[in-house]
């Protein structure tokens, strides 16, 4: 599991001191995270190899005497599943957000912020439980460290806070779907067999595996048309296999379409052309 950039910075500083004792706590400023939008409100679909860049926007209101410099003081958005104090997994941007001041008062500064959370399935997603609804939190950390021991003294203090309840977002497994119509060519009125397979990303193995007992729509588009029409619904079998038969009527394309589930994204097979004589 990848550490948060904030958490990594704190851990790194602690490692430099070599201290194992409890850390002194600074005063936590009152930060307000609002209007958080993750991935434009859509589910995040992740395969087995390609990284996925997730846009995040939010409004941050901070005390005017608090500066977020992303060197000693950090603030941003975190995704987590499970409890806020003991998450099963967590993700953050790992980079500094871009923030623009939109308003100020005598005591506060309000900023419009944008960031990108990059998800690498090989590093960040590691079990089936990650395909679920994740929570969204705003996070803050501040580090003060004096590691110069020339005077026989060092000091280290840190402050960390997280505010949950800022939204929810689904992370889903990517799905793949195939279709093959045969024989070809075929005489009009004869039987066509349409096979295929529905698979989805397995983050534990880094491969796509069959998704069984799932409905997929068999659709047909005539050669002269631009619109697909549903012919029937077929349920996947062993290893996600699909197979059904139809009567040949005209030249056109057959495909399967999968509507997705709460844990798995949608998939549409490429249309396979059948030549009817």
Secondary structure as UniProt FT lines:
FT   HELIX           5..17
FT   STRAND          24..25
FT   STRAND          32..38
FT   HELIX           39..41
FT   STRAND          44..46
FT   STRAND          52..63
FT   TURN            64..65
FT   STRAND          73..82
FT   STRAND          87..92
FT   STRAND          98..104
FT   STRAND          108..119
FT   HELIX           121..124
FT   HELIX           128..130
FT   STRAND          133..146
FT   TURN            150..151
FT   STRAND          155..163
FT   STRAND          168..173
FT   STRAND          175..182
FT   TURN            188..189
FT   STRAND          191..202
FT   TURN            203..206
FT   STRAND          207..210
FT   STRAND          215..222
FT   TURN            223..224
FT   STRAND          229..235
FT   HELIX           238..240
FT   STRAND          241..247
FT   STRAND          252..258
FT   STRAND          267..268
FT   STRAND          272..274
//
